[in-house]
Amino acid sequence: MSKRDYYEVLSVSKTASAEEIKKSYRKVAMQYHPDRNPGDKAAEEKFKEAAEAYEVLSDTDKRAQYDRFGHAGLSGAGRGGFGGGMNMDDIFSQFGDVFGDDIFGSFFGGGRSRGGGQRARGVRGSNLRVKLKLTYEEIAKGVTKNIKVKKYTSCDTCSGSGAKDKGSVQTCRTCQGSGQVRRVQNTFLGQMQTVTTCSDCNGEGTTITAKCSNCKGSGRVYGEETITIDVPAGVQDGMQLSVGGRGNAGERGGASGDLIVLIEEESHADLQREGLNVVYDLHISFTDAVFGTNAEVPTIDGRAKIKIPQGTQSGKIFRLKGKGFPNVHSSYEKGDQLIHVSVWTPQNLSDEEKDTLEKLAESPNMKPQPEKTEKGFFDKIKDLFN
């Protein structure tokens, strides 16, 4: 099933400000919150869908990529956003500040732990950015790349907990594992309850009595990881692919950041890209233009033969249908290869050649006689981009 437009999900316009997007997300998430809709799977999916939309539209870089390329600009290997596997803990852990702890605590079941299970722990890892160079051939067909990334990974010794062993993790005595401290104050309006993040455990609900010797309690170590990236066909230079959860590992079991992959096109020896089309400059001799010839030209996926009819003028553009790049948004649309013909004018002539050409210059057939139906330079440029 195709994804809905993120702006539609949050009921905002494409020109909405960050504050408007945040306000709308809060409204939608409150409407479909699992505690308000117990046992309603459809509401839970809408809750996740709203979080996925907000995760993109609240990030300046991701929003720019989405505005330019749509969902395809955010696709990549692994899960991309919440829709690809992020659970409720991840949503509450990353976006709890949008609502405020008082909303979750006071309106939704008091001491309910986030996501229906244990309270989300740790600090979310940061995003990573890498550049990925691709050839024209790889872009045209799509490619799977394995890249090595230096990053923080989860500590194998403590499985990311940061603790020496299971016995070294204890429930916080101050908040009793909720990660929140509730206070009731008497006012002239009656009792008022406030909920704040527990300062002893920083909202994690647990404390570590003995740290892991390998990661020194952070739950992560710096190393190298090989990541597989599935690049869709038709990507363009400057496009970013978001690979969810493959950035830096979070601290003490926190969710991992994302890996942002910046696409760079390697220049081709013979071809140039113009949108979905590829352009090739074909130089032919004066005699080939007069008598016509057969020429072999390079394409993205090999070579192709074309026929140059007699009397071909310099500036003529031939089109090879479907020999360009596919549209990253639609597998049914594909560009063409445009072959721009330039008649090569000889620069060094012998005396005999000069005499021959001077005699031919007197012939009426050598005088320029453009047909009225022949397109001018600017019309040809329009055809090039259409």
FENCOR-V165233 format. One record per residue. RES is the residue in one small letter. NEAR is the number of other ideal C-beta (glycine too) atoms within 10 Angstrom. Layout:
RES	NEAR
RES	NEAR
This chain:
m	3
s	5
k	15
r	13
d	13
y	26
y	19
e	9
v	21
l	25
s	12
v	20
s	10
k	11
t	7
a	16
s	10
a	12
e	8
e	13
i	21
k	18
k	15
s	20
y	24
r	18
k	12
v	21
a	21
m	15
q	13
y	19
h	18
p	19
d	11
r	14
n	15
p	9
g	7
d	13
k	9
a	9
a	16
e	16
e	12
k	18
f	23
k	21
e	20
a	27
a	25
e	23
a	27
y	26
e	25
v	23
l	24
s	16
d	17
t	9
d	14
k	22
r	18
a	12
q	22
y	23
d	14
r	12
f	20
g	15
h	17
a	18
g	24
l	26
s	20
g	25
a	19
g	17
r	16
g	23
g	25
f	24
g	17
g	14
g	12
m	21
n	15
m	18
d	18
d	23
i	23
f	18
s	23
q	18
f	19
g	17
d	8
v	15
f	17
g	12
d	20
d	14
i	16
f	21
g	21
s	14
f	13
f	15
g	13
g	13
g	15
r	14
s	17
r	20
g	16
g	12
g	10
q	12
r	23
a	26
r	25
g	22
v	18
r	18
g	23
s	14
n	17
l	20
r	12
v	17
k	9
l	16
k	12
l	18
t	13
y	21
e	13
e	18
i	24
a	21
k	14
g	16
v	17
t	10
k	15
n	9
i	14
k	10
v	18
k	11
k	22
y	23
t	18
s	19
c	22
d	11
t	15
c	26
s	13
g	25
s	24
g	25
a	24
k	18
d	10
k	9
g	9
s	17
v	20
q	13
t	13
c	20
r	10
t	14
c	23
q	13
g	19
s	23
g	26
q	20
v	19
r	16
r	9
v	8
q	9
n	8
t	7
f	4
l	6
g	7
q	8
m	10
q	12
t	13
v	18
t	14
t	15
c	20
s	10
d	13
c	22
n	15
g	22
e	24
g	21
t	20
t	17
i	19
t	10
a	12
k	17
c	23
s	10
n	16
c	24
k	11
g	19
s	21
g	29
r	26
v	17
y	12
g	13
e	9
e	14
t	8
i	20
t	13
i	19
d	14
v	23
p	18
a	16
g	24
v	26
q	16
d	13
g	12
m	21
q	20
l	24
s	26
v	25
g	25
g	20
r	26
g	25
n	21
a	29
g	25
e	20
r	24
g	23
g	23
a	23
s	24
g	20
d	27
l	26
i	21
v	25
l	16
i	18
e	11
e	17
e	12
s	9
h	15
a	6
d	13
l	20
q	14
r	19
e	14
g	11
l	16
n	21
v	25
v	17
y	20
d	13
l	17
h	12
i	19
s	13
f	13
t	10
d	18
a	21
v	14
f	13
g	14
t	16
n	9
a	16
e	9
v	18
p	15
t	18
i	19
d	11
g	8
r	8
a	15
k	8
i	16
k	10
i	19
p	11
q	10
g	10
t	19
q	12
s	14
g	15
k	20
i	15
f	19
r	15
l	17
k	9
g	10
k	23
g	26
f	25
p	21
n	16
v	22
h	14
s	10
s	12
y	7
e	13
k	18
g	21
d	17
q	23
l	21
i	22
h	17
v	21
s	13
v	17
w	12
t	8
p	9
q	5
n	5
l	11
s	8
d	7
e	8
e	11
k	10
d	11
t	12
l	13
e	9
k	10
l	10
a	9
e	8
s	8
p	6
n	7
m	11
k	8
p	5
q	7
p	8
e	7
k	4
t	5
e	11
k	14
g	10
f	7
f	8
d	10
k	14
i	13
k	10
d	12
l	14
f	9
n	6
